[in-house]
Amino acid sequence: MNSRIVLRLPRVARAWRIVLPLAIAAGCFWLLLRQLEGVDALAALAAIPGWSWVSACAATGLSFWAVGRYDAVAHRHLNTGVRTRTAHKSGACAIAFSQAVGFGLVTGTLARWRLLPGLSWTQAAQLTVFVALSFVAALAVLIGFITLIAPLPGRPWLPALALLALPLVVLVAFFVPVIRVGRYHLALPSLPAIAAIGLWTVIDTAAAALALWLLMPSGELPWGVVYPAYLVALGAALVSGTPGGAGPFELTLVLLTPPGTEAAVIAAILAFRVIYFLVPAAVSGLILWRWRFEPVSPGEARGLAELPDDLARSETAVVRQPGGQVLRAGDAAVAAIVTPQVVAGLFDPISGRMDEVLRLLWVTARSGNRLACLYKCNARSAVLARRAGWKVQRVAREAVVSTARCDLAGAPFRQLRRKLRSAGKAGVTIGRAENLGALRAVDADWQRARGRARGTTIGRFDPGYLALQTVLVATLEGRAIAFASFHTSRREWCLDLVRWSEGVPDGTMHALVAAAIRAAAAAGVPRLSLAAVPDHPVTRRAGKGLVQFKDSFAPAWQPLYLAAPDAAALALAAADLARAVRWPDPGRGRGAKDPHEDVEQKGFAMT
């Protein structure tokens, strides 16, 4: 008996999901009929002029043009591989069908699944949920802002909704881009995606409200009344779950418009139902019956492949960590990392013309709802980026040592000689690291003393990652007390990961770097980079010790730049890269090639 009851409960729940919206619609229509006693809506409908119908059709077309853009954002977020134009068409069709039939999550999923061969049922459902939730959230914020400009009587709380919700959404999406609960995680839309959703919501709803307004008698209701009322009515319709929002939509509009305009409002709604619901539903039904859009094609695979051994910027090898990749298109190739908000090309192009590389970064970023930037590029690349129309900002200074000139002779190396003597007197010896796993204890000591290491553009401890570098270790009485790793190419070595245990003798870190300079010179490598330091008045003062350490090797200081398509992208890229370095994604620190470790903190690499 109990088992029968248990089996019956899901059936009852499913039945209520169908019955409840219909009951809500019936109740709203009953209230609406009482409100409209004595109103001749049919006469008002017949009085709508032909030009109003044509204009409303044009506004409806604009609205559905924007509607299709929701799906483009969703496909990029979920990385489905569907082309943007296909996403536009299938999205507009799915929404036209589901808004008329009702039960949008189910019907929208079915429509997308049928229109896009190769799209799984799960992907179709994810797309539908993404579009629905993002639209509802954007609509709520928009209602708040519009009612701030044109308040609705008796609803002073609505503007507060926008003023509180929007900053909260932006802060959460920026600082907590991935929400993790146990083994599950939810990637929130990027800020560019949120901005796009907001823009399309404004265009969509404004065009739809314009279609409704054009169907009303001229001068009957001002636009400033119709648009806020339409937004609230649309919200009520979405919450009700009734097919096409029928009932709650009409009732809400009538209640929010001034007394005496009921006939004009109802006539406009009836005409609006035909133009905005029935006609698009008929067209989408025909498309669903007869057509399929192009199949889903997997996106181009991007991996590391093999980095050339003559890299001008050996630090490019930092992308060998999880999350790094090499983007390629024709002759253009650039190392890149992907953060929640940006696709950042690192340093200078590996190959190809600068305009091709910038285009590659822009296309890759757009395909994931991100912004493009080029991070820590040299002055020549910055000039070329500026000529291409990108904005450029100096962000760092790189200390570069000429291995042939660093002979420790003369006044510039006085401090370095003193440090090396101190390390030698203490009995510190420098050699190649043979057992990288044994250095884990040094790394652990460093992190216990200084907190969690930074990452993303900086190396983090992992034997698999360090095996691709030259690693020097400092020992005292046979025990490893510090180490430094270097990216290497035939043209340059670059300092990456530096770790030391507490209480190391003075000059130990100087001895490690000096030994690396000698080794690079012996290998015929002309330059060794001590990596970069931030180049900002605030960070310049905070990093005095780091600059003094590097100055002891008498380096040439070279400016490095951040480039992005516009000022807003430049600011967001700088902020997101700073966040990603300071609080790296925990997932980036795991795997066969476990990533990075802080360098600005340790005092050696940079941002």
C-alpha positions as CSV (number, residue, x, y, z in Angstrom):
1,M,0.0,0.0,0.0
2,N,2.8,2.4,1.0
3,S,4.6,1.6,-2.3
4,R,1.6,2.5,-4.3
5,I,1.3,5.9,-2.5
6,V,5.0,6.6,-3.2
7,L,4.6,5.7,-6.9
8,R,1.5,7.9,-7.1
9,L,3.2,11.0,-5.6
10,P,5.3,11.9,-8.7
11,R,2.2,11.5,-10.9
12,V,0.3,13.9,-8.6
13,A,3.2,16.4,-8.7
14,R,3.4,16.2,-12.5
15,A,-0.4,16.7,-12.8
16,W,-0.2,19.8,-10.5
17,R,2.6,21.3,-12.7
18,I,0.1,21.3,-15.6
19,V,-3.1,22.0,-13.7
20,L,-1.7,24.9,-11.5
21,P,-0.7,27.2,-14.4
22,L,-4.0,26.6,-16.1
23,A,-5.8,27.4,-12.9
24,I,-3.9,30.6,-12.5
25,A,-4.7,31.6,-16.0
26,A,-8.4,30.9,-15.5
27,G,-8.4,32.9,-12.2
28,C,-6.7,35.8,-13.9
29,F,-9.1,35.8,-16.8
30,W,-12.1,35.7,-14.4
31,L,-10.7,38.7,-12.5
32,L,-10.0,40.4,-15.9
33,L,-13.6,40.0,-17.1
34,R,-14.9,41.5,-13.9
35,Q,-12.5,44.5,-14.5
36,L,-13.7,44.9,-18.1
37,E,-17.4,44.9,-17.6
38,G,-18.9,47.3,-20.2
39,V,-15.7,47.6,-22.2
40,D,-16.1,47.0,-26.0
41,A,-12.6,45.6,-26.7
42,L,-13.6,44.2,-30.2
43,A,-14.6,47.7,-31.4
44,A,-11.3,49.1,-30.2
45,L,-9.5,46.2,-31.9
46,A,-11.2,47.0,-35.2
47,A,-10.2,50.6,-34.9
48,I,-6.4,49.9,-35.0
49,P,-5.1,51.4,-38.3
50,G,-3.1,49.4,-40.8
51,W,0.1,51.4,-40.3
52,S,0.1,50.4,-36.6
53,W,-0.1,46.7,-37.6
54,V,2.9,47.1,-40.0
55,S,4.9,49.1,-37.5
56,A,4.2,46.6,-34.7
57,C,5.4,43.8,-37.0
58,A,8.7,45.6,-37.6
59,A,9.1,46.1,-33.8
60,T,8.4,42.4,-33.3
61,G,11.1,41.5,-35.8
62,L,13.6,43.7,-33.9
63,S,12.6,42.0,-30.7
64,F,13.1,38.5,-32.0
65,W,16.4,39.6,-33.6
66,A,17.6,40.4,-30.0
67,V,15.9,37.2,-28.6
68,G,18.2,35.0,-30.8
69,R,21.2,36.6,-29.2
70,Y,20.5,35.1,-25.8
71,D,21.2,31.7,-27.3
72,A,24.5,32.9,-28.8
73,V,25.7,33.9,-25.4
74,A,24.5,30.6,-23.9
75,H,26.2,28.5,-26.6
76,R,29.5,30.4,-26.0
77,H,29.2,29.9,-22.2
78,L,28.6,26.2,-22.6
79,N,31.2,25.8,-25.4
80,T,28.8,23.8,-27.6
81,G,30.6,24.5,-30.8
82,V,27.5,25.9,-32.5
83,R,28.1,28.8,-34.8
84,T,26.8,32.2,-33.8
85,R,24.4,32.6,-36.7
86,T,23.0,29.1,-36.1
87,A,22.6,29.9,-32.4
88,H,20.7,33.1,-33.3
89,K,18.2,31.3,-35.6
90,S,17.6,28.2,-33.4
91,G,17.3,30.4,-30.3
92,A,14.7,32.7,-31.8
93,C,12.8,29.8,-33.1
94,A,12.8,27.9,-29.8
95,I,11.7,30.9,-27.8
96,A,8.9,31.8,-30.3
97,F,7.6,28.2,-30.0
98,S,8.0,27.8,-26.2
99,Q,6.5,31.2,-25.3
100,A,3.3,30.4,-27.2
101,V,3.0,26.8,-26.1
102,G,4.0,27.4,-22.5
103,F,5.9,25.1,-20.1
104,G,9.0,26.9,-21.4
105,L,11.8,24.8,-19.9
106,V,10.4,21.6,-21.4
107,T,9.2,23.0,-24.8
108,G,12.3,25.1,-25.2
109,T,14.6,22.1,-24.6
110,L,12.6,20.0,-27.1
111,A,12.8,22.7,-29.7
112,R,16.6,23.3,-29.3
113,W,17.3,19.5,-29.3
114,R,15.3,19.0,-32.5
115,L,16.7,22.0,-34.4
116,L,20.4,21.2,-33.7
117,P,21.4,17.7,-34.7
118,G,24.4,16.5,-32.6
119,L,23.3,18.6,-29.6
120,S,22.6,16.2,-26.6
121,W,19.4,16.4,-24.6
122,T,21.5,17.5,-21.6
123,Q,23.1,20.4,-23.6
124,A,19.7,21.5,-24.9
125,A,18.3,21.5,-21.3
126,Q,21.4,23.5,-20.1
127,L,20.9,26.0,-22.8
128,T,17.2,26.5,-22.0
129,V,17.9,26.9,-18.3
130,F,20.8,29.3,-18.9
131,V,18.6,31.5,-21.2
132,A,15.6,31.4,-18.9
133,L,17.5,32.2,-15.7
134,S,19.7,34.9,-17.2
135,F,16.7,36.6,-18.8
136,V,14.7,36.5,-15.6
137,A,17.6,38.0,-13.7
138,A,18.2,40.7,-16.3
139,L,14.5,41.5,-16.4
140,A,14.4,41.9,-12.6
141,V,17.3,44.4,-12.7
142,L,15.8,46.2,-15.7
143,I,12.4,46.6,-14.0
144,G,14.2,48.2,-11.0
145,F,16.1,50.6,-13.2
146,I,13.1,51.6,-15.4
147,T,10.9,52.2,-12.4
148,L,13.6,54.3,-10.9
149,I,13.2,56.6,-14.0
150,A,9.4,56.1,-14.4
151,P,8.1,55.0,-11.0
152,L,5.0,52.8,-10.8
153,P,2.5,54.0,-8.2
154,G,2.6,52.1,-4.9
155,R,5.8,50.2,-5.8
156,P,8.7,52.2,-4.4
157,W,10.6,49.1,-3.6
158,L,11.2,48.1,-7.2
159,P,14.1,50.6,-7.9
160,A,15.9,49.2,-4.8
161,L,15.9,45.8,-6.4
162,A,18.2,47.1,-9.2
163,L,20.4,49.2,-7.0
164,L,21.1,46.2,-4.8
165,A,21.0,43.4,-7.3
166,L,23.3,44.7,-10.1
167,P,26.4,45.4,-8.0
168,L,25.9,42.1,-6.1
169,V,25.8,40.2,-9.4
170,V,28.9,41.9,-10.8
171,L,30.9,41.3,-7.6
172,V,29.9,37.7,-7.3
173,A,30.6,37.0,-11.0
174,F,34.0,38.6,-10.7
175,F,35.3,37.3,-7.4
176,V,33.5,33.9,-7.3
177,P,33.4,33.0,-11.0
178,V,33.0,29.3,-10.2
179,I,30.7,28.1,-7.4
180,R,31.8,24.7,-6.0
181,V,29.6,22.5,-3.9
182,G,31.4,19.2,-3.2
183,R,32.4,17.6,-6.5
184,Y,29.9,19.8,-8.4
185,H,30.8,23.2,-9.8
186,L,28.9,26.0,-11.6
187,A,30.7,28.4,-13.8
188,L,28.9,31.8,-13.7
189,P,28.6,33.9,-16.8
190,S,31.5,36.3,-17.4
191,L,31.0,40.0,-17.0
192,P,31.1,40.5,-20.8
193,A,28.3,37.8,-21.0
194,I,26.3,39.5,-18.3
195,A,26.7,42.9,-20.2
196,A,25.6,41.2,-23.4
197,I,22.5,39.6,-21.8
198,G,21.6,43.0,-20.3
199,L,21.9,44.7,-23.6
200,W,19.8,42.1,-25.5
201,T,17.2,42.2,-22.7
202,V,16.8,46.0,-23.1
203,I,16.5,45.8,-26.9
204,D,14.2,42.8,-26.8
205,T,11.8,44.2,-24.2
206,A,11.9,47.7,-25.5
207,A,11.0,46.5,-29.0
208,A,8.2,44.2,-27.7
209,A,6.8,47.0,-25.6
210,L,7.0,49.3,-28.6
211,A,5.0,46.8,-30.7
212,L,2.3,46.9,-28.0
213,W,2.4,50.7,-27.7
214,L,2.1,51.1,-31.5
215,L,-1.2,49.1,-31.4
216,M,-2.8,51.5,-28.9
217,P,-4.6,54.7,-30.1
218,S,-2.3,57.6,-30.6
219,G,-1.9,59.6,-27.4
220,E,-3.9,57.1,-25.3
221,L,-1.0,56.1,-23.1
222,P,2.5,57.6,-23.0
223,W,5.5,55.3,-23.7
224,G,6.8,56.1,-20.1
225,V,3.7,54.3,-18.7
226,V,3.6,51.4,-21.2
227,Y,7.2,50.2,-20.9
228,P,7.4,49.8,-17.1
229,A,3.9,48.3,-17.1
230,Y,4.9,45.8,-19.8
231,L,8.0,44.8,-18.0
232,V,6.1,44.1,-14.8
233,A,3.4,42.2,-16.7
234,L,6.0,40.1,-18.5
235,G,7.6,39.3,-15.1
236,A,4.2,38.2,-13.7
237,A,3.6,36.1,-16.8
238,L,6.9,34.3,-16.5
239,V,6.4,33.6,-12.8
240,S,2.9,32.2,-13.4
241,G,4.1,29.6,-16.0
242,T,0.9,29.8,-17.9
243,P,1.0,29.2,-21.7
244,G,2.2,32.4,-23.3
245,G,1.7,34.1,-19.9
246,A,-2.0,34.3,-20.8
247,G,-4.1,35.7,-18.0
248,P,-1.5,37.2,-15.6
249,F,0.0,39.3,-18.4
250,E,-3.3,40.9,-19.4
251,L,-4.5,41.4,-15.8
252,T,-1.2,43.0,-14.7
253,L,-1.2,45.4,-17.7
254,V,-4.8,46.5,-17.1
255,L,-4.2,47.0,-13.4
256,L,-1.0,49.1,-14.0
257,T,-2.5,51.4,-16.6
258,P,-4.7,54.4,-15.8
259,P,-8.5,54.0,-15.4
260,G,-10.5,54.6,-18.6
261,T,-7.9,53.1,-20.9
262,E,-9.0,49.4,-20.5
263,A,-10.5,49.1,-24.0
264,A,-7.4,50.4,-25.7
265,V,-5.2,48.2,-23.6
266,I,-7.1,45.0,-24.2
267,A,-7.5,45.7,-27.9
268,A,-3.7,46.3,-28.1
269,I,-3.0,43.1,-26.2
270,L,-5.3,41.0,-28.5
271,A,-3.5,42.4,-31.5
272,F,-0.1,42.0,-29.8
273,R,-1.0,38.3,-29.1
274,V,-1.5,37.8,-32.8
275,I,1.7,39.6,-33.9
276,Y,4.1,38.7,-31.2
277,F,2.8,35.2,-30.2
278,L,0.7,33.5,-32.9
279,V,2.6,34.5,-36.0
280,P,6.1,33.7,-34.6
281,A,4.7,30.4,-33.1
282,A,3.3,29.4,-36.5
283,V,6.6,30.2,-38.3
284,S,8.6,28.3,-35.6
285,G,6.3,25.4,-35.8
286,L,6.8,25.2,-39.6
287,I,10.6,25.4,-39.1
288,L,10.5,22.7,-36.4
289,W,8.5,20.4,-38.7
290,R,10.5,20.9,-41.9
291,W,14.0,22.1,-41.1
292,R,17.2,21.3,-39.2
293,F,20.1,23.7,-38.7
294,E,23.7,22.7,-39.4
295,P,25.0,20.0,-37.1
296,V,27.1,20.8,-34.1
297,S,30.8,20.7,-34.9
298,P,33.4,20.4,-32.2
299,G,35.5,23.5,-31.7
300,E,39.1,23.5,-33.0
301,A,41.3,21.7,-30.5
302,R,44.0,24.0,-28.9
303,G,46.9,22.5,-27.1
304,L,50.5,23.1,-26.3
305,A,52.0,21.0,-29.1
306,E,55.7,21.6,-29.0
307,L,57.1,24.9,-28.1
308,P,60.1,25.9,-30.2
309,D,63.5,25.7,-28.5
310,D,64.6,29.1,-29.7
311,L,61.9,31.2,-28.0
312,A,62.9,34.8,-27.7
313,R,60.8,35.0,-24.5
314,S,61.6,31.7,-22.7
315,E,59.0,32.6,-20.1
316,T,56.4,31.6,-22.7
317,A,56.9,28.1,-21.4
318,V,54.8,29.0,-18.3
319,V,51.8,27.8,-20.4
320,R,53.0,24.3,-19.9
321,Q,50.9,24.4,-16.7
322,P,47.2,23.4,-16.7
323,G,45.1,26.2,-18.2
324,G,47.8,27.3,-20.6
325,Q,47.6,26.8,-24.3
326,V,49.1,27.9,-27.6
327,L,46.6,29.5,-30.0
328,R,47.3,28.9,-33.7
329,A,45.6,30.1,-36.9
330,G,47.7,30.0,-40.1
331,D,51.1,31.4,-39.4
332,A,49.9,33.2,-36.3
333,A,50.7,31.6,-32.9
334,V,50.6,33.0,-29.4
335,A,50.8,31.5,-25.9
336,A,47.7,32.2,-23.9
337,I,45.9,31.6,-20.6
338,V,42.2,31.8,-20.1
339,T,40.7,33.4,-17.0
340,P,36.9,33.8,-16.3
341,Q,36.9,37.2,-18.0
342,V,39.7,37.3,-20.5
343,V,41.8,35.4,-23.0
344,A,45.3,36.7,-22.3
345,G,48.0,36.3,-24.9
346,L,51.3,36.1,-23.0
347,F,54.3,38.2,-23.9
348,D,55.0,38.5,-27.6
349,P,53.7,36.4,-30.6
350,I,55.5,33.1,-31.1
351,S,55.1,33.6,-34.8
352,G,53.0,35.5,-37.4
353,R,52.1,39.2,-37.9
354,M,50.8,41.2,-34.9
355,D,47.5,42.0,-36.6
356,E,46.9,38.2,-37.2
357,V,47.8,37.5,-33.6
358,L,45.4,40.2,-32.2
359,R,42.6,38.9,-34.5
360,L,43.3,35.4,-33.2
361,L,43.0,36.5,-29.6
362,W,39.9,38.5,-30.3
363,V,38.1,35.6,-32.0
364,T,39.1,33.1,-29.3
365,A,38.0,35.5,-26.6
366,R,34.6,36.2,-28.2
367,S,33.9,32.5,-28.7
368,G,33.9,32.1,-24.9
369,N,32.2,35.4,-23.9
370,R,35.5,36.9,-22.8
371,L,37.7,39.9,-23.7
372,A,41.0,39.7,-25.4
373,C,44.3,41.2,-24.2
374,L,48.1,40.8,-24.7
375,Y,49.9,40.7,-21.4
376,K,53.5,41.7,-20.6
377,C,54.4,42.4,-24.2
378,N,57.6,44.3,-25.1
379,A,57.7,47.9,-26.4
380,R,57.8,46.8,-30.1
381,S,54.7,44.6,-29.7
382,A,53.0,47.5,-27.8
383,V,53.6,49.9,-30.7
384,L,52.2,47.4,-33.2
385,A,49.1,46.8,-31.0
386,R,48.6,50.5,-30.7
387,R,48.8,50.9,-34.5
388,A,46.1,48.2,-34.7
389,G,43.8,50.4,-32.6
390,W,44.3,48.7,-29.3
391,K,44.8,50.6,-26.0
392,V,48.2,50.1,-24.3
393,Q,49.2,50.6,-20.7
394,R,52.7,50.1,-19.1
395,V,52.3,47.5,-16.3
396,A,55.7,46.1,-15.5
397,R,59.5,46.3,-15.8
398,E,61.6,43.3,-16.7
399,A,65.2,42.9,-15.3
400,V,67.4,41.4,-18.1
401,V,71.0,40.4,-17.4
402,S,73.6,40.1,-20.2
403,T,75.4,36.8,-19.3
404,A,78.6,38.0,-21.0
405,R,78.8,41.2,-19.0
406,C,77.8,39.9,-15.6
407,D,81.4,39.1,-14.5
408,L,81.1,40.4,-10.9
409,A,83.8,43.0,-11.5
410,G,83.4,46.7,-10.8
411,A,81.2,48.9,-8.6
412,P,77.8,47.7,-10.0
413,F,78.4,44.2,-8.5
414,R,79.7,45.3,-5.1
415,Q,76.5,44.3,-3.2
416,L,76.4,41.0,-5.1
417,R,80.0,40.1,-4.3
418,R,79.3,40.8,-0.6
419,K,76.2,38.5,-0.7
420,L,78.1,35.7,-2.4
421,R,80.9,35.9,0.2
422,S,78.3,35.6,3.0
423,A,76.7,32.5,1.4
424,G,80.2,30.9,0.8
425,K,81.3,31.5,4.4
426,A,78.1,29.8,5.6
427,G,78.9,26.7,3.6
428,V,76.1,27.0,1.0
429,T,76.7,25.0,-2.1
430,I,74.9,25.2,-5.4
431,G,74.2,22.4,-7.8
432,R,71.7,20.9,-10.3
433,A,68.6,19.4,-8.7
434,E,68.5,15.7,-9.3
435,N,65.5,14.7,-7.1
436,L,62.7,17.2,-7.8
437,G,60.3,15.5,-5.4
438,A,62.7,16.1,-2.6
439,L,62.2,19.8,-3.0
440,R,58.6,19.6,-2.0
441,A,59.6,20.1,1.7
442,V,61.2,23.4,0.8
443,D,58.1,24.5,-1.0
444,A,56.0,23.5,2.0
445,D,58.2,25.5,4.3
446,W,57.9,28.5,2.1
447,Q,54.1,28.3,1.9
448,R,53.7,27.8,5.7
449,A,55.7,31.0,6.3
450,R,54.1,33.1,3.6
451,G,50.6,31.6,2.9
452,R,49.1,30.2,-0.2
453,A,51.2,30.7,-3.3
454,R,49.9,32.8,-6.2
455,G,49.6,31.5,-9.7
456,T,48.1,31.7,-13.2
457,T,51.0,33.6,-14.9
458,I,53.5,32.3,-12.4
459,G,55.0,28.9,-11.9
460,R,53.8,26.7,-9.1
461,F,55.5,23.7,-7.6
462,D,55.1,20.4,-9.4
463,P,57.8,17.9,-10.3
464,G,56.4,17.3,-13.7
465,Y,56.4,21.0,-14.5
466,L,59.9,21.6,-13.1
467,A,61.3,18.6,-15.1
468,L,60.9,20.8,-18.2
469,Q,63.1,23.5,-16.6
470,T,66.7,23.9,-15.3
471,V,66.5,23.7,-11.5
472,L,69.3,24.7,-9.2
473,V,69.3,23.8,-5.5
474,A,71.1,25.3,-2.6
475,T,72.3,22.8,0.1
476,L,73.7,23.3,3.5
477,E,75.3,20.3,5.2
478,G,73.7,18.0,2.6
479,R,70.2,19.3,3.2
480,A,68.2,21.3,0.5
481,I,67.4,24.7,1.8
482,A,66.4,26.6,-1.3
483,F,66.0,26.2,-5.0
484,A,65.3,28.3,-8.2
485,S,63.9,27.1,-11.5
486,F,64.5,28.7,-14.9
487,H,62.6,28.5,-18.2
488,T,65.3,27.8,-20.9
489,S,65.6,28.3,-24.6
490,R,68.6,28.8,-26.9
491,R,68.1,32.5,-26.8
492,E,67.2,33.2,-23.1
493,W,66.8,31.8,-19.7
494,C,64.1,33.2,-17.4
495,L,63.7,32.9,-13.6
496,D,60.4,31.2,-12.7
497,L,60.0,29.5,-9.4
498,V,62.0,30.4,-6.2
499,R,61.6,28.8,-2.8
500,W,63.6,28.9,0.4
501,S,63.2,27.5,3.9
502,E,63.2,29.7,6.9
503,G,66.6,30.8,8.3
504,V,68.6,30.3,5.1
505,P,72.0,32.0,5.2
506,D,72.3,35.5,3.8
507,G,73.2,35.5,0.1
508,T,71.7,32.1,-0.6
509,M,69.3,33.4,-3.3
510,H,71.9,35.6,-4.8
511,A,74.2,32.5,-5.1
512,L,71.4,30.5,-6.9
513,V,70.9,33.2,-9.5
514,A,74.6,33.9,-10.0
515,A,75.1,30.2,-10.6
516,A,72.3,30.2,-13.2
517,I,73.9,33.2,-15.0
518,R,77.2,31.3,-15.2
519,A,75.5,28.2,-16.5
520,A,73.6,30.2,-19.2
521,A,76.8,31.9,-20.3
522,A,78.5,28.5,-20.5
523,A,75.7,27.2,-22.7
524,G,76.1,30.2,-25.1
525,V,72.8,31.8,-24.0
526,P,73.2,35.6,-24.3
527,R,70.6,36.8,-21.8
528,L,68.9,35.8,-18.5
529,S,65.7,37.4,-17.4
530,L,65.1,37.9,-13.7
531,A,61.4,38.2,-14.6
532,A,59.4,41.4,-14.0
533,V,58.2,43.6,-11.2
534,P,55.0,45.6,-11.2
535,D,55.4,49.2,-12.5
536,H,53.0,51.2,-10.5
537,P,53.7,53.8,-7.8
538,V,51.9,51.8,-5.1
539,T,53.5,48.4,-6.1
540,R,56.8,50.1,-6.7
541,R,57.1,51.1,-3.1
542,A,55.8,47.7,-1.9
543,G,58.4,45.8,-3.9
544,K,61.5,47.8,-3.0
545,G,63.3,44.7,-1.6
546,L,62.6,42.8,-4.8
547,V,64.0,45.6,-7.0
548,Q,67.1,45.8,-4.8
549,F,67.7,42.1,-5.2
550,K,67.5,42.3,-8.9
551,D,69.5,45.5,-9.1
552,S,72.4,43.7,-7.5
553,F,72.9,41.9,-10.8
554,A,73.1,45.2,-12.8
555,P,70.3,44.3,-15.2
556,A,68.8,46.4,-18.0
557,W,65.3,47.3,-17.1
558,Q,62.8,46.9,-20.0
559,P,59.2,48.1,-19.9
560,L,56.4,45.6,-20.4
561,Y,52.8,46.5,-21.5
562,L,49.2,45.4,-21.3
563,A,47.2,45.8,-24.5
564,A,43.5,45.4,-25.1
565,P,40.9,46.5,-27.8
566,D,39.5,49.4,-25.7
567,A,39.8,51.1,-22.4
568,A,37.1,49.1,-20.7
569,A,38.7,45.8,-21.8
570,L,42.1,47.1,-20.6
571,A,40.7,47.8,-17.1
572,L,38.8,44.5,-16.8
573,A,41.8,42.5,-18.1
574,A,44.1,44.2,-15.6
575,A,41.7,43.5,-12.7
576,D,41.0,39.9,-13.7
577,L,44.6,39.0,-14.2
578,A,45.4,40.5,-10.8
579,R,42.6,38.5,-9.2
580,A,43.7,35.3,-11.0
581,V,47.3,35.8,-9.8
582,R,46.4,36.6,-6.3
583,W,43.6,34.0,-5.9
584,P,44.3,31.3,-8.6
585,D,41.7,28.8,-9.5
586,P,42.2,25.7,-7.2
587,G,41.6,23.5,-10.2
588,R,44.7,24.9,-11.9
589,G,47.0,23.6,-9.2
590,R,46.2,19.9,-9.8
591,G,47.0,17.4,-12.5
592,A,50.0,16.0,-14.3
593,K,51.5,19.3,-14.8
594,D,50.4,21.1,-11.6
595,P,50.8,24.8,-12.1
596,H,52.2,27.8,-10.5
597,E,53.6,29.5,-7.5
598,D,53.8,33.1,-6.3
599,V,56.6,35.1,-7.5
600,E,55.8,38.7,-6.6
601,Q,55.4,37.4,-3.0
602,K,58.6,35.3,-3.1
603,G,60.1,38.4,-4.6
604,F,61.2,37.1,-8.0
605,A,58.8,36.8,-10.8
606,M,56.2,39.4,-10.9
607,T,52.5,39.9,-11.5
